[in-house]
Amino acid sequence: MMDAQEAIHTRRSVRRFEKREISDEIVELLLSAAMCAPSARNQQPWEFVVIKDRDMLDAIPAFSPYASMAAFAPLGILVCGDTRNLPSPGFWVQDCSAATQNLLISAHALGLGAVWTGVYPMDLSDGRVTGFVKHCHLPDGVVPLAFVVLGYPAETPPKQNRFNEARIHANVW
Ligand SMILES: Cc1cc2nc3c(=O)[nH]c(=O)nc-3n(C[C@H](O)[C@H](O)[C@H](O)COP(=O)(O)O)c2cc1C
């Protein structure tokens, strides 16, 4: 198992997958890592829809075109925010984004490949939010934020060094 520094620095989006199932034990590890994320007032607004059904995965690109790789993947996890009755309602996107990033890093550390495909707030322009709400029967107030597509990797994008000193400001801009 790689350490946290290595996992963070070598993670890349993977969009091509082997035809190999992911076990329920691995899925539980991924979701456990996602739920370790920090959240405002520890409100933990996340909910996860685990999609393994072949027909359900195949239907996703029709309403979420930038998730076309879902039709060739064994697993998708829809990260949603339950926005009902939150103590810090304005922070649910950040909370669920932190959970999504934990999921991606954990997947990479476990030898899986994954890609975050954007859902919220892409609704007025192309209906991705509405598409996932209908597809996964989400109740009112539960908003799909990100759809993570996963599988054993059939490609290995190289590590990139994105360190940029110009983006760092000491004390003041
Ligand atoms: C909010 C968000 C939305 C994204 N949406 C998509 C998407 O719809 N489809 C896709 O293939 N990749 C998507 N990506 C992945 C980015 O394209 C990718 O992270 C970026 O190009 C950097 O590459 P890396 O992940 O390999 O470091 C998204 C990433 C983020 C954080």
The ligand as a MOL file (V3000), in Angstrom:
LIG
                    3D

  0  0  0     0  0            999 V3000
M  V30 BEGIN CTAB
M  V30 COUNTS 31 33 0 0 0
M  V30 BEGIN ATOM
M  V30 1 C -15.3690 19.2200 -10.4790 0
M  V30 2 C -14.7260 18.3170 -11.5080 0
M  V30 3 C -15.4700 17.9270 -12.6000 0
M  V30 4 C -14.8940 17.0560 -13.5450 0
M  V30 5 N -15.6830 16.5950 -14.5570 0
M  V30 6 C -15.1760 15.6820 -15.4220 0
M  V30 7 C -16.0320 15.0860 -16.3930 0
M  V30 8 O -17.2270 15.3650 -16.4600 0
M  V30 9 N -15.4900 14.1460 -17.2210 0
M  V30 10 C -14.1620 13.7830 -17.1400 0
M  V30 11 O -13.7290 12.9210 -17.9330 0
M  V30 12 N -13.3220 14.3380 -16.2170 0
M  V30 13 C -13.8100 15.2700 -15.3590 0
M  V30 14 N -13.0060 15.7840 -14.3590 0
M  V30 15 C -11.5820 15.3660 -14.2620 0
M  V30 16 C -10.6570 16.4840 -14.7420 0
M  V30 17 O -10.7270 16.5880 -16.1520 0
M  V30 18 C -9.2280 16.1490 -14.2620 0
M  V30 19 O -9.2090 16.0550 -12.8660 0
M  V30 20 C -8.2210 17.2140 -14.6890 0
M  V30 21 O -8.0860 17.2460 -16.1030 0
M  V30 22 C -6.8400 16.9830 -14.0720 0
M  V30 23 O -6.3390 15.7080 -14.4250 0
M  V30 24 P -5.9940 14.5950 -13.3320 0
M  V30 25 O -7.2680 14.2540 -12.5960 0
M  V30 26 O -5.4810 13.4330 -14.1360 0
M  V30 27 O -4.9810 15.1390 -12.3980 0
M  V30 28 C -13.5470 16.6360 -13.4040 0
M  V30 29 C -12.8190 17.0420 -12.2850 0
M  V30 30 C -13.4040 17.8480 -11.3420 0
M  V30 31 C -12.6280 18.2120 -10.0890 0
M  V30 END ATOM
M  V30 BEGIN BOND
M  V30 1 1 1 2
M  V30 2 1 2 3
M  V30 3 2 2 30
M  V30 4 2 3 4
M  V30 5 1 4 5
M  V30 6 1 4 28
M  V30 7 2 5 6
M  V30 8 1 6 7
M  V30 9 1 6 13
M  V30 10 2 7 8
M  V30 11 1 7 9
M  V30 12 1 9 10
M  V30 13 2 10 11
M  V30 14 1 10 12
M  V30 15 2 12 13
M  V30 16 1 13 14
M  V30 17 1 14 15
M  V30 18 1 14 28
M  V30 19 1 15 16
M  V30 20 1 16 17
M  V30 21 1 16 18
M  V30 22 1 18 19
M  V30 23 1 18 20
M  V30 24 1 20 21
M  V30 25 1 20 22
M  V30 26 1 22 23
M  V30 27 1 23 24
M  V30 28 2 24 25
M  V30 29 1 24 26
M  V30 30 1 24 27
M  V30 31 2 28 29
M  V30 32 1 29 30
M  V30 33 1 30 31
M  V30 END BOND
M  V30 END CTAB
M  END
